[in-house]
Amino acid sequence: MSKKLLSIMALFIVSLLAVSMVSADTTMVEMTSVKINGDNVDFANGERVKVHEGETLDIRVGLISPIDIDDVEVEAEISGEDEDFDVSVHEENLEANTTEYFDLEIDLPRKLEQTEYSLRIRVMTRTGGDLNQIVRLSVEPETHGLDIADVVFSPGNTVKAGRSLLTSVLLQNYGEDTEEDVKVTVAIPALGVQATEFVDKVETDDGNIDYEDVPEMFLQVPATAAAGQYDVVVTVKYDNLEETVTTTYPINVVANEMFQAQEKLVLAVGPELQSVVAGQTATFAVALTNAGSASKAYILKAVTGGDWATASLSENLVVLEPGKNAVVYVTVNTASGADAGEHLVSLTVESGDGDVLQTIPLRTVVSGEASVGDGVSLRNGLEIALIVVVVLLVIIGLIVGFSRLRKDEDEEDQTYY
């Protein structure tokens, strides 16, 4: 026999072996086990697996092969008349003589037309071979089955702080039994508000899904709620309050500027312009009032912006409780050779975090004649005048705020009633 003929025969034999190996990929895969919701399926005795409507089937398939096989795909699908089921797929590589587990998951609908279905488990490889296994499912209806069918908010998914959020909940009973004394709670945990209603009965319609409206519930959004997105949690307890269903919906809260906690600093300076003889001292009184809702710390700094004078403060740090005020004195010591004319001292007030809240220019006119009398009398007079001014400012602010509040409440009454 010629060498050429031997080569052709050898090539033919190798080809046959390659085809045989390719087709053997799947036949060499062995299904070692199948678990449904943690329980092994006994195929030898034709076991039917009992499942319930609406539950999720956790499927675990064990495979082993004497050779390495890449990209092994396991598919799980439920077949039934006129039923739509999801298909679950898991792909993995098989290492020779090592059991690999494939996890799949299928959700059963809450109402099924039949009581028996077939779960098909299919093993596929890149060569196209299939390995199939059928699991018989016995579907039992839920005795107690309640769910939240829909939730509607009014005036919508956006509400202004200080207003009410009206919540309507629709329940569905897909179980066999009528549910009694169902507790429905609507809450916004981040804002610390909730409302609860009890439904006497949620009936079932001869085993078919039936619906029940829950009495409307009001949630009062706090007036000081910050703008942003919040979760509304709807919770339903049934079957003697032992079973719970929960869903979460997002809503947007728009800040109500009339109700926001005002972090406001009120400043009054008296006077902002003073005349002083070169070499002498000018004193400015600055009144600070915390018109906010929490205690605040304020840091004061004074800068002269030149060598014509030096500036000092009676206090550099002021801590004020809400509604309290304090007077800080800025002392400007002019140099004996200071140029005549107007000069500026820059007073800066910062928050405890270092943010600049206000910058105030204090004007000093250096002249040859003194226009300021006794320093102690001036200081006392400035303090009294400033406190009067601050009190007036706060009173005016309160009057304006209450007027706007009353107007806003009137508008709210017209909108909701």
Secondary structure, 3 states (H helix, E strand, C coil): CCHHHHHHHHHHHHHHHHHHHHHHHHHCCEEEEEEECCEECCCCCCCEEEEECCCEEEEEEEEECCCCEEEEEEEEEEECCCCCCCCEEEEEEECCCCCEEEEEEEECCCCCCCCEEEEEEEEECCCCCEEEEEEEEEEECCCCCEEEEEEEEECCCEEECCCEEEEEEEEEECCCCCEEEEEEEEEEHHHCEEEEEEEEEECCECCECEEEECCCEEEECCCCCCCEEEEEEEEEEECCCCEEEEEEEEEEEECCCCCCCCCCEEEEEECCEEEEECCCEEEEEEEEEECCCCCEEEEEEEECCCCCEEEEECCCEEEECCCCEEEEEEEEEECCCCCCEEEEEEEEEEECCCCEEEEEEEEEEEECCCCCCCHHHHHHHHHHHHHHHHHHHHHHHHHHHHHHHHHHHHHHHHHHC
